[in-house]
Amino acid sequence: MKKITFLLAFVVTSFFAGATVYLNETFNYSDGALKNAAGWSISGTTTWVSDYMVQSPALTYSNSGGTFFLSDVGKQMSCNYVTPYGSTNYAVYKSFVETSISSGEIFVSFLYTPNNVSQSQSQAPALSISMPGLSTGVQVWVGKGVLNTADFRFGTTRGSTTGADIKWSATEYSDLTAVFLVVLKYNLDTQTSSIFINPVVGSTSEPTPDAVDATSTSSVRTSVQTIQFKTQGSSKEVYVASSVRVASTWTEAVAAKSVSTSVNSVAVNPAIYSLGTRIFTTVPGQLEVFNLQGALVFKSDISTELERTLKSGLYIVRLTTNDNRVVSSKILIQ
């Protein structure tokens, strides 16, 4: 049983009715190994002493579109996988849905920084989406540059771990202290993976991807359920990640905290979204929560704060505002 706090937050951002934010992973746990945090599991083997570590602070990111919704929320996950290495398909993973998804599109956005360390490997895995216990998944890769080996670049595969299969972005980056907004998209219907580097925060139109894999043939994922971080063999990995969001639409994946216009000068769009065990609305009204079978779980007026206890799982939430606007969304309670 989970305790839910319903808070009103004047965040001016657009959400599509029926769209879903499956997970907001902010690493808001006690400092220490991520594998010990609630909801996280491990697969494979390792003698790596450092492990994936949770620590403060979270990364921050803004661009011309605004500040990323999960910027500076929670903590960071630090990876410092260096010699003597010692991992065999070692991964930490967390489910973002109770049952796997095998159709439609999945978007995973997260913040990433090389943490001021040069990338010496041709390719090393960062975040991926997969299934529980599997060592392969739809992958974001980071590798040293080819034009300048002191630089680095991002790539993707739809399951393969073979270097020749990785589709790389044309752009190489030199700033080892910069924070990047990375979006991984997987179309399960066409089994195509795409990555977007530093897209405009708050944008509603999906731009041209920086790299696309629709052709590799090894370990192509037909369903997904987890996010995971993986180490393997002697592939050096040093980076920091934070602010992971798994969503069903582009708009939710790159949502902004707010727009630059004053809240008093614009009409706030009604919206519902979740963050951990909290559900937010942007305007007051009447809130109805249904289970996936369509049965009403509860109904209540909401003004500033409403506390309820719900079981973990997916719910359908409908908000009827005080001026009779209606918006619905699916939310995941963990």
N, C-alpha and C positions, 0 to 999 in steps of 0.2 A: 504494500500500500504506500502511495506517495502523497505527500502534502503539496497542494498546488496553491500558489498565491497569485491572484489575478490583480495585476497592476495596470493603471492607466499611464501611458507614456506618450507624450506628444511628439511622436516620431513621424515626420511627413514622408511617407514612402508608399509606393504602389504595390499591391498584391493582387493576384488574379484569384477569383473565386474558384474553389475546388483544387487549387494548387497546394502543394505540400512541402513543408520544410521537415525533412525526416530527422535531422539531427543538427544541433548546434554544439559542437565539441569545443569547449573553452579550457579544458585541462584544469578545471578549478578543483583540484584535489590537494591533499597534503603533499608537501615536497617529498620527492623520492622516486623510486622506480615506477614507471607507468604501469607495468605489468601487475602491480599490487592495487591499482585503483579500481573502484567499483565499475563493473561492466566490461573490463578489459581482460583478454585471455592471451595465451601464448601458444605458438606451434613451433616445431623444429627444435634444434638444440643449440646451445651456445655456452662458451666459457668466458664470454665477454663480461668483464667486471662492471663497467660503467652502466651499461644498459641504457634504455631510453628513460630520461629523467624529467620529472616535472619540477619546475622552478619558476620564480617570478623574474621579470614581469612578462605579460603578454606583448606581442609585437603590435605595432601601430602602422596604419597605412591610409593615405589619402591621395587623391589626384584631382583632376579638374572637375570630376563629377561629385566629389564630396568625400566623406570619411566612411570607409568600409564598416558595415553594420557591426561586426564582431571585433573591430579594431580596439585594442587596449582593454579587452574583456577577459577576465580570468587570468591564466598563466600561460607559460610556454612549455613545449616539449623539446628537450635538447638531445641531440644525437652526437656522440663523439666516438665513433667506431674506427679505431686505429690499431696498428700493430700492438699486440700479437693476434688480433682478430679472434678467430675461433668460433664462427657461426656456420651452421648448416641449415639453410632455409629457415633461419630464426625470424619470427614475426610476432609483433603484438597487434591484436585486432579487436575491433568492437563492432557489434551489429548495429545497424541503423534502422533496421526493420525486423519484425519477428519472423516473417517468412520471406524467402528470396523474391526478387523482382526479375521478371524475364521478358518484359516488353516496355516500350516507351523510352524516355530519356532520363538520365540521371546526371546531375551536375554536382561536382564537389569543388568548393572554393576553399582556399586556405592561404595563410601568409607564410612566407619562406624567406630565410636569409642564410647565406653561406657562413655567417658568423665570423667574417674576417679571415677565413681560411681558404686558400687556393684549392680548387678541385683538381686532384692529380690523377683521377681515374678516367678512362674513356667513357664509362657509364657506371652509374651507381643508382639504385632505386631510392625514391623518396616515398611519397604517398601512393597507395593504390586502392582500388575497390575490388573485392573478391568474395569468396565464400569462406565460412568458418573452417580453419585448419588447412586451407590450401596455400601453397607456396607461390602460386602465380596469380596474377590479376591484371586488371586494366591499370596501367602503370604510368606514373610520371617519373621520368628519368632526368638526372643531372649529370653532365659530363664536361670534361675539359674542352676548350675550343679547338677548332681545327685551323683557323686563321692565326690565332694566337693562343698557345697552350696555357698561358697564364689566365685567360678568360674562361668563361663557362657558358653553357647553353642548356636548354630544356628540351626534352623529347618525350615521346609517348609510344606505347605499344598496347594492343588490345588483348594481351596475355603472354606474348612471347618474352623470353628473357635472353634471346640471342641478340648480340650487339648489332649485327647486320640488319636486323628487323626494325630497329628503333628509327622512328621518323623524327628528325631533329628540326628545331626552329632555325630559321636562317639567321636570326640575330644572335650575336654573342655578347656577353656582358662582362664588364671589367670591374665594377664596383662591388667589392666583397663585403661591404657593410650595408648595402642597400637592402630594403625589405621589398619583396615582390608579392603581388596578388596573383596567384595561379588558379586557374579554373580548369578542371578536368571534366570533359563531357563524354558520356558513353551512350550511344544510340543502340539499344538492345535489339531493335527491329532490323537494323542494317549491320550491327556489330562493328560500329565505327567509333574509334576513340579520337578525341581532339583535345588540344590544349590551347589556352589563351593566356598570355602573359601581360599583366598590367592593363586589363580592359578598363573602360571608363566605369567608375563606381556609379551605381544608380541608373545605368543605362537599361533600356527596355528592348533594344534590338541587338541580337547576337552578332558580333563582328566576324570578320574572316579569321579563322583559327590560325595560330602560329605553326601548328604541325598537326597532321592527320594520319592515322593508321587505319586503313581499310583493306590491307592486302596481306599482312603477315598471317601465317597459317598455323602456328604452334600455340596450343593452349588458349584458343579464342574463347572468351567468356560468353556464355549464353544466359547466365543469371548472376546477380550480385546481391550481397546482403551485408557486407562488412567494409569498413575502412581499415587499412592496415599499414604499418611501417615495418620494413624488412631489412635485414642485413644478411650478407652471403659471402662466405669465403674471405678473400683478401681485398674486397672492393671497399676502399676507404670511404666513409661517410661522415662528414662533419657539417652540421647545419642545425638551425632552430626553426621549428614550425609552431604555429598557433592558429586559433580562430578558424576552425574547420566547420564548414556548413555543407550539409548534403540536402539537396532540394530537387524538385521536379521541373523547375523552370529557370531560365536564364535570369529573369528579373529578381527572383529570390536569391539566387546564388551571388549576385553582385549588389545586393541592396545596400543603400546608404543609411547612415544613422539619421540624417536629416538633409533638407535642402537649405540653401543659403538664405532663402526668403524667410522673413519673419513669420512665425506661426500665426500672429494676429492679422496678417495681411492675405492669407490664403485659406481656402476651405480644406480642412483636414479630411483626407480620404479615410473611410472606415476600413480597418484592417485588423486581422487576428493573426498572431504568430506566437511561437513558443521558444523558450530559451531554458534549456535544462528542465526543471520541474515547474517553471513559471509560464503562464500564458498571458500575453499582453493584448490589449486593444488600444486603438488610437483615439476612440471617442466613447462616451458612455452610452448605455442603452440596456436592452434586455439580452441576456446571454443564455443560449440553449446548448447543451452538450449531449450528443447522441453516441451510442456505440456503433460499431460497423454493421450491426444488424438493423439499425434504424430506430432502436428503442431509446426513448428519452431518459438520460441518466439524471439530469437535474436542469432546472430553469431558475434564473434569478436576475433581478435587476442589478446592474453594476454601475457604480459611480466612480469610486477611487480604488477600492481594494475589496477582494472577495476571496475567502479561504475555503478550500474544499479538499477532500481526500478521495483520490481516484487510484484504481489499479493501473499498473503499467500497460501501455498499449496505444493503438491508434484510436482517435476519436474524431468525430465530425462536429465542428463547432459553428454555430450560427449566431450572428450578432444583428439585432434589430436596433438601429440607433434611435435616439429621441426624435429625430426628424424623419423617421420611417424609411431610412435607407437600410438595405439588407446585404450582408456579406457572409460568405461561408468559407470554411477551410478545413483541411485535415491537419491534425496535430499529433505529435508523438510524445506521450508521457513516459518518462523513464524513472 
